[in-house]
């Protein structure tokens, strides 16, 4: 029996101190455990910002995927994809109609995304509800699982959160950052409108045709495995 002197164990005061310290550690670990899994957070797919964020993630590469170069490169690709969509609404060049560039006449960015043959994997069902192809959701779930593993946020979490921040800000105040292609005036000797109005997989076999002009690497036209295209200043 311990009488408080510590003859058969720790003194009572020390034992209590150990218990308090142990409780504090347990509470701290519990707090960390509660936070685990929250490194990357996406708004619901049924929200405007959540749907747009998923489009930005779907169109750009993450570590280990084809086309991935760096976080900065993928972030730049996300911004420029968003600027393409925004420009198709707000910056239609003289001599062009929106339908010629975006295949639809609208002021809603989500209508651009879900228009037929525009953003693969994103569409509307017969009732007009926004939908995503199963493969899109599967990849995003996989990326989220990686992002929310480990002891601290890493590249996956930062990229997912960046996409969500761009999407959330877009519906609040508009596109964030600077458009790399806003001031383009000549590409390969061809006068152009400035801004990008299309993107495709960054392989030479892919081109939207018509008056679209391929932006070369020397003018930052290849980002996140995507090739960006501007328009001829004088349509053919």
GUZA-545239 format. One record per residue (C-alpha): x, y, z; residue number from 0. Coordinates in pm, 1 decimal. Layout:
<atom xx="X" yy="Y" zz="Z" n="NUM"/>
...
END
This chain:
<atom xx="0.0" yy="0.0" zz="0.0" n="0"/>
<atom xx="131.9" yy="345.6" zz="-91.5" n="1"/>
<atom xx="103.1" yy="585.9" zz="204.4" n="2"/>
<atom xx="208.6" yy="888.1" zz="4.5" n="3"/>
<atom xx="575.7" yy="860.9" zz="85.0" n="4"/>
<atom xx="658.6" yy="679.3" zz="-236.7" n="5"/>
<atom xx="790.9" yy="372.1" zz="-52.4" n="6"/>
<atom xx="609.0" yy="137.4" zz="-288.1" n="7"/>
<atom xx="568.8" yy="371.9" zz="-584.8" n="8"/>
<atom xx="557.3" yy="739.9" zz="-683.2" n="9"/>
<atom xx="443.8" yy="997.4" zz="-426.8" n="10"/>
<atom xx="75.7" yy="1085.7" zz="-465.4" n="11"/>
<atom xx="150.7" yy="1435.4" zz="-594.7" n="12"/>
<atom xx="389.0" yy="1301.6" zz="-857.6" n="13"/>
<atom xx="140.8" yy="1031.6" zz="-959.4" n="14"/>
<atom xx="-127.3" yy="1292.4" zz="-1007.0" n="15"/>
<atom xx="114.4" yy="1500.6" zz="-1210.6" n="16"/>
<atom xx="185.5" yy="1207.3" zz="-1435.6" n="17"/>
<atom xx="-188.0" yy="1145.8" zz="-1479.3" n="18"/>
<atom xx="-248.0" yy="1511.2" zz="-1570.9" n="19"/>
<atom xx="40.6" yy="1505.9" zz="-1816.8" n="20"/>
<atom xx="-87.7" yy="1182.8" zz="-1969.7" n="21"/>
<atom xx="-435.0" yy="1332.4" zz="-2000.6" n="22"/>
<atom xx="-291.2" yy="1641.7" zz="-2171.2" n="23"/>
<atom xx="-101.4" yy="1424.8" zz="-2419.9" n="24"/>
<atom xx="-415.7" yy="1220.9" zz="-2486.8" n="25"/>
<atom xx="-616.2" yy="1535.5" zz="-2551.4" n="26"/>
<atom xx="-345.3" yy="1668.1" zz="-2782.2" n="27"/>
<atom xx="-334.6" yy="1342.2" zz="-2977.4" n="28"/>
<atom xx="-710.2" yy="1344.3" zz="-2997.0" n="29"/>
<atom xx="-705.8" yy="1694.1" zz="-3140.1" n="30"/>
<atom xx="-449.3" yy="1590.3" zz="-3400.5" n="31"/>
<atom xx="-654.3" yy="1284.7" zz="-3487.7" n="32"/>
<atom xx="-963.1" yy="1501.6" zz="-3528.1" n="33"/>
<atom xx="-775.1" yy="1721.4" zz="-3771.3" n="34"/>
<atom xx="-631.4" yy="1431.3" zz="-3968.9" n="35"/>
<atom xx="-813.1" yy="1391.4" zz="-4295.1" n="36"/>
<atom xx="-887.8" yy="1762.0" zz="-4321.5" n="37"/>
<atom xx="-572.1" yy="1866.6" zz="-4507.4" n="38"/>
<atom xx="-766.6" yy="1896.0" zz="-4834.6" n="39"/>
<atom xx="-1127.4" yy="2012.6" zz="-4839.7" n="40"/>
<atom xx="-1358.1" yy="2035.9" zz="-5139.7" n="41"/>
<atom xx="-1699.7" yy="2199.4" zz="-5145.3" n="42"/>
<atom xx="-1981.9" yy="1965.8" zz="-5240.5" n="43"/>
<atom xx="-2004.8" yy="1861.3" zz="-5604.1" n="44"/>
<atom xx="-2360.8" yy="1994.7" zz="-5602.6" n="45"/>
<atom xx="-2236.2" yy="2349.0" zz="-5535.3" n="46"/>
<atom xx="-2113.0" yy="2584.6" zz="-5804.9" n="47"/>
<atom xx="-1770.6" yy="2629.2" zz="-5648.1" n="48"/>
<atom xx="-1735.5" yy="2257.7" zz="-5579.1" n="49"/>
<atom xx="-1824.1" yy="2163.8" zz="-5937.3" n="50"/>
<atom xx="-1583.7" yy="2420.3" zz="-6083.5" n="51"/>
<atom xx="-1303.2" yy="2307.9" zz="-5850.9" n="52"/>
<atom xx="-1347.6" yy="1951.0" zz="-5970.9" n="53"/>
<atom xx="-1318.8" yy="2066.0" zz="-6331.1" n="54"/>
<atom xx="-989.2" yy="2243.0" zz="-6253.0" n="55"/>
<atom xx="-857.1" yy="1932.8" zz="-6077.2" n="56"/>
<atom xx="-974.3" yy="1703.6" zz="-6356.4" n="57"/>
<atom xx="-800.3" yy="1908.0" zz="-6625.6" n="58"/>
<atom xx="-460.0" yy="1925.3" zz="-6460.6" n="59"/>
<atom xx="-196.4" yy="1668.8" zz="-6355.1" n="60"/>
<atom xx="-95.5" yy="1576.7" zz="-6001.4" n="61"/>
<atom xx="237.1" yy="1427.4" zz="-5887.8" n="62"/>
<atom xx="308.3" yy="1098.8" zz="-6061.6" n="63"/>
<atom xx="67.3" yy="1162.4" zz="-6348.6" n="64"/>
<atom xx="156.2" yy="1228.1" zz="-6710.7" n="65"/>
<atom xx="227.8" yy="1594.2" zz="-6774.6" n="66"/>
<atom xx="315.5" yy="1678.5" zz="-6414.7" n="67"/>
<atom xx="613.6" yy="1914.2" zz="-6381.3" n="68"/>
<atom xx="571.3" yy="2096.5" zz="-6051.0" n="69"/>
<atom xx="312.8" yy="2243.4" zz="-5816.9" n="70"/>
<atom xx="364.8" yy="2584.3" zz="-5973.5" n="71"/>
<atom xx="309.5" yy="2447.6" zz="-6323.9" n="72"/>
<atom xx="-13.3" yy="2271.2" zz="-6227.0" n="73"/>
<atom xx="-136.9" yy="2580.7" zz="-6043.7" n="74"/>
<atom xx="-63.6" yy="2793.1" zz="-6351.6" n="75"/>
<atom xx="-257.2" yy="2544.2" zz="-6564.5" n="76"/>
<atom xx="-554.8" yy="2567.4" zz="-6328.0" n="77"/>
<atom xx="-553.0" yy="2946.6" zz="-6347.8" n="78"/>
<atom xx="-532.0" yy="2949.4" zz="-6726.1" n="79"/>
<atom xx="-810.1" yy="2692.2" zz="-6768.9" n="80"/>
<atom xx="-1027.0" yy="2920.8" zz="-6558.3" n="81"/>
<atom xx="-920.0" yy="3224.9" zz="-6760.8" n="82"/>
<atom xx="-1014.7" yy="3042.8" zz="-7083.8" n="83"/>
<atom xx="-1364.5" yy="2980.1" zz="-6952.5" n="84"/>
<atom xx="-1393.6" yy="3335.2" zz="-6822.1" n="85"/>
<atom xx="-1274.6" yy="3484.7" zz="-7150.6" n="86"/>
<atom xx="-1533.3" yy="3282.8" zz="-7341.5" n="87"/>
<atom xx="-1794.4" yy="3477.3" zz="-7143.9" n="88"/>
<atom xx="-1645.7" yy="3820.3" zz="-7081.6" n="89"/>
<atom xx="-1385.6" yy="3881.2" zz="-7354.8" n="90"/>
<atom xx="-1522.8" yy="3776.1" zz="-7692.4" n="91"/>
<atom xx="-1288.0" yy="3935.7" zz="-7950.2" n="92"/>
<atom xx="-1412.7" yy="4163.9" zz="-8225.7" n="93"/>
<atom xx="-1512.9" yy="3965.5" zz="-8531.4" n="94"/>
<atom xx="-1617.8" yy="3658.6" zz="-8331.0" n="95"/>
<atom xx="-1940.8" yy="3533.0" zz="-8179.3" n="96"/>
<atom xx="-1951.0" yy="3349.1" zz="-7850.3" n="97"/>
<atom xx="-2108.6" yy="3045.2" zz="-8013.9" n="98"/>
<atom xx="-1807.2" yy="3017.3" zz="-8248.4" n="99"/>
<atom xx="-1570.8" yy="2994.3" zz="-7953.3" n="100"/>
<atom xx="-1773.3" yy="2821.6" zz="-7683.0" n="101"/>
<atom xx="-2040.5" yy="2627.0" zz="-7876.6" n="102"/>
<atom xx="-2307.9" yy="2792.6" zz="-7662.5" n="103"/>
<atom xx="-2443.3" yy="3139.0" zz="-7587.1" n="104"/>
<atom xx="-2443.6" yy="3198.8" zz="-7212.7" n="105"/>
<atom xx="-2323.0" yy="3415.3" zz="-6928.1" n="106"/>
<atom xx="-2289.3" yy="3119.4" zz="-6691.4" n="107"/>
<atom xx="-1951.2" yy="2949.6" zz="-6660.7" n="108"/>
<atom xx="-2116.5" yy="2622.1" zz="-6560.8" n="109"/>
<atom xx="-2312.9" yy="2622.5" zz="-6885.8" n="110"/>
<atom xx="-1982.1" yy="2647.7" zz="-7070.3" n="111"/>
<atom xx="-1841.2" yy="2352.4" zz="-6879.3" n="112"/>
<atom xx="-2144.4" yy="2132.1" zz="-6936.7" n="113"/>
<atom xx="-2206.5" yy="2230.3" zz="-7300.1" n="114"/>
<atom xx="-2193.1" yy="1941.1" zz="-7543.4" n="115"/>
<atom xx="-1841.6" yy="1833.1" zz="-7647.7" n="116"/>
<atom xx="-1672.0" yy="2099.3" zz="-7436.3" n="117"/>
<atom xx="-1530.2" yy="1958.7" zz="-7111.1" n="118"/>
<atom xx="-1512.9" yy="1581.3" zz="-7128.4" n="119"/>
<atom xx="-1667.3" yy="1414.9" zz="-6825.3" n="120"/>
<atom xx="-1884.5" yy="1715.0" zz="-6732.5" n="121"/>
<atom xx="-2241.3" yy="1745.2" zz="-6858.0" n="122"/>
<atom xx="-2606.1" yy="1771.4" zz="-6759.9" n="123"/>
<atom xx="-2858.7" yy="1492.4" zz="-6731.6" n="124"/>
<atom xx="-3204.1" yy="1485.9" zz="-6890.0" n="125"/>
<atom xx="-3340.2" yy="1691.4" zz="-6600.9" n="126"/>
<atom xx="-3073.2" yy="1958.2" zz="-6646.6" n="127"/>
<atom xx="-2873.2" yy="1864.8" zz="-6336.7" n="128"/>
<atom xx="-2494.7" yy="1892.8" zz="-6348.0" n="129"/>
<atom xx="-2323.3" yy="1554.2" zz="-6362.3" n="130"/>
<atom xx="-1972.6" yy="1408.9" zz="-6379.4" n="131"/>
<atom xx="-1851.6" yy="1089.0" zz="-6539.2" n="132"/>
<atom xx="-1774.6" yy="813.3" zz="-6286.1" n="133"/>
<atom xx="-1404.7" yy="819.7" zz="-6375.6" n="134"/>
<atom xx="-1386.7" yy="1188.0" zz="-6273.3" n="135"/>
<atom xx="-1524.7" yy="1116.6" zz="-5928.9" n="136"/>
<atom xx="-1303.8" yy="810.4" zz="-5889.7" n="137"/>
<atom xx="-985.7" yy="1004.1" zz="-5964.3" n="138"/>
<atom xx="-1081.1" yy="1289.8" zz="-5733.4" n="139"/>
<atom xx="-1161.6" yy="1045.1" zz="-5451.9" n="140"/>
<atom xx="-820.5" yy="886.6" zz="-5505.9" n="141"/>
<atom xx="-644.2" yy="1224.4" zz="-5496.5" n="142"/>
<atom xx="-836.5" yy="1323.0" zz="-5184.0" n="143"/>
<atom xx="-735.9" yy="999.2" zz="-5012.3" n="144"/>
<atom xx="-368.8" yy="1070.4" zz="-5078.4" n="145"/>
<atom xx="-405.7" yy="1436.0" zz="-4981.1" n="146"/>
<atom xx="-562.4" yy="1350.6" zz="-4647.1" n="147"/>
<atom xx="-312.3" yy="1083.4" zz="-4547.1" n="148"/>
<atom xx="12.4" yy="1132.9" zz="-4361.2" n="149"/>
<atom xx="89.4" yy="1368.5" zz="-4075.8" n="150"/>
<atom xx="90.0" yy="1701.0" zz="-4258.7" n="151"/>
<atom xx="-49.3" yy="1852.8" zz="-4578.5" n="152"/>
<atom xx="164.0" yy="1788.8" zz="-4886.1" n="153"/>
<atom xx="153.4" yy="1860.8" zz="-5257.7" n="154"/>
<atom xx="-176.3" yy="1684.4" zz="-5319.5" n="155"/>
<atom xx="-354.1" yy="1876.1" zz="-5044.2" n="156"/>
<atom xx="-207.5" yy="2207.9" zz="-5152.9" n="157"/>
<atom xx="-314.6" yy="2157.0" zz="-5515.5" n="158"/>
<atom xx="-667.2" yy="2050.0" zz="-5423.5" n="159"/>
<atom xx="-707.0" yy="2343.8" zz="-5188.0" n="160"/>
<atom xx="-569.0" yy="2577.8" zz="-5452.1" n="161"/>
<atom xx="-827.1" yy="2459.9" zz="-5704.1" n="162"/>
<atom xx="-1102.6" yy="2511.5" zz="-5449.3" n="163"/>
<atom xx="-974.5" yy="2857.7" zz="-5358.2" n="164"/>
<atom xx="-974.8" yy="2961.2" zz="-5725.7" n="165"/>
<atom xx="-1328.6" yy="2831.9" zz="-5773.1" n="166"/>
<atom xx="-1464.2" yy="2989.2" zz="-5454.9" n="167"/>
<atom xx="-1304.0" yy="3324.3" zz="-5532.4" n="168"/>
<atom xx="-1433.0" yy="3314.7" zz="-5890.0" n="169"/>
<atom xx="-1796.7" yy="3319.8" zz="-5781.6" n="170"/>
<atom xx="-1722.1" yy="3591.7" zz="-5527.2" n="171"/>
<atom xx="-1498.8" yy="3835.0" zz="-5713.8" n="172"/>
<atom xx="-1386.7" yy="3679.6" zz="-6044.0" n="173"/>
<atom xx="-1066.0" yy="3508.0" zz="-6161.1" n="174"/>
<atom xx="-757.7" yy="3541.9" zz="-5943.4" n="175"/>
<atom xx="-402.4" yy="3617.0" zz="-6052.4" n="176"/>
<atom xx="-272.8" yy="3733.6" zz="-6388.9" n="177"/>
<atom xx="-366.0" yy="3587.6" zz="-6726.3" n="178"/>
<atom xx="-38.8" yy="3484.6" zz="-6891.7" n="179"/>
<atom xx="-190.1" yy="3523.7" zz="-7238.1" n="180"/>
<atom xx="-383.9" yy="3848.2" zz="-7194.9" n="181"/>
<atom xx="-132.2" yy="4060.5" zz="-7385.4" n="182"/>
<atom xx="-37.3" yy="3823.7" zz="-7666.6" n="183"/>
<atom xx="-34.0" yy="4011.8" zz="-7995.8" n="184"/>
<atom xx="167.8" yy="3792.0" zz="-8232.3" n="185"/>
<atom xx="225.0" yy="3415.4" zz="-8233.1" n="186"/>
<atom xx="450.4" yy="3266.0" zz="-8498.3" n="187"/>
<atom xx="415.6" yy="3576.6" zz="-8711.7" n="188"/>
<atom xx="34.0" yy="3564.6" zz="-8692.9" n="189"/>
<atom xx="-147.6" yy="3860.8" zz="-8535.0" n="190"/>
<atom xx="-368.2" yy="3729.5" zz="-8253.9" n="191"/>
<atom xx="-640.1" yy="3858.3" zz="-8024.3" n="192"/>
<atom xx="-461.0" yy="3794.6" zz="-7698.9" n="193"/>
<atom xx="-594.6" yy="3563.5" zz="-7425.0" n="194"/>
<atom xx="-643.6" yy="3189.9" zz="-7465.0" n="195"/>
<atom xx="-979.0" yy="3053.6" zz="-7577.2" n="196"/>
<atom xx="-914.3" yy="2681.3" zz="-7579.3" n="197"/>
<atom xx="-695.5" yy="2413.0" zz="-7425.2" n="198"/>
<atom xx="-632.4" yy="2054.4" zz="-7525.5" n="199"/>
<atom xx="-399.1" yy="1769.0" zz="-7435.4" n="200"/>
<atom xx="-46.4" yy="1891.2" zz="-7503.8" n="201"/>
<atom xx="29.3" yy="1673.1" zz="-7804.5" n="202"/>
<atom xx="73.8" yy="1799.1" zz="-8159.8" n="203"/>
<atom xx="-208.2" yy="1579.0" zz="-8290.7" n="204"/>
<atom xx="-464.4" yy="1782.8" zz="-8097.1" n="205"/>
<atom xx="-586.2" yy="2115.8" zz="-8235.4" n="206"/>
<atom xx="-931.8" yy="2276.6" zz="-8218.6" n="207"/>
<atom xx="-900.3" yy="2390.3" zz="-8583.2" n="208"/>
<atom xx="-1050.2" yy="2698.6" zz="-8743.9" n="209"/>
<atom xx="-907.3" yy="3029.0" zz="-8627.7" n="210"/>
<atom xx="-738.5" yy="2891.7" zz="-8318.6" n="211"/>
<atom xx="-362.9" yy="2947.9" zz="-8297.2" n="212"/>
<atom xx="-132.1" yy="2719.9" zz="-8100.6" n="213"/>
<atom xx="63.7" yy="2906.6" zz="-7832.4" n="214"/>
<atom xx="423.1" yy="2771.4" zz="-7822.7" n="215"/>
<atom xx="630.1" yy="2685.6" zz="-7518.7" n="216"/>
<atom xx="833.1" yy="3002.5" zz="-7570.4" n="217"/>
<atom xx="514.5" yy="3193.4" zz="-7484.0" n="218"/>
<atom xx="418.0" yy="2960.3" zz="-7197.6" n="219"/>
<atom xx="160.6" yy="2776.9" zz="-7407.5" n="220"/>
<atom xx="222.5" yy="2435.8" zz="-7249.9" n="221"/>
<atom xx="111.0" yy="2414.5" zz="-6887.3" n="222"/>
<atom xx="16.3" yy="2111.9" zz="-6682.6" n="223"/>
<atom xx="32.7" yy="1888.0" zz="-6987.4" n="224"/>
<atom xx="-217.1" yy="2111.6" zz="-7168.2" n="225"/>
<atom xx="-166.7" yy="2313.4" zz="-7484.4" n="226"/>
<atom xx="-338.4" yy="2651.8" zz="-7489.3" n="227"/>
<atom xx="-470.6" yy="2825.3" zz="-7800.7" n="228"/>
<atom xx="-550.4" yy="3186.1" zz="-7878.6" n="229"/>
<atom xx="-736.0" yy="3326.1" zz="-8185.0" n="230"/>
<atom xx="-637.4" yy="3497.8" zz="-8506.3" n="231"/>
<atom xx="-696.1" yy="3869.1" zz="-8484.4" n="232"/>
<atom xx="-853.3" yy="3863.3" zz="-8829.3" n="233"/>
<atom xx="-1081.1" yy="3558.5" zz="-8865.1" n="234"/>
<atom xx="-1047.9" yy="3363.0" zz="-9186.7" n="235"/>
END
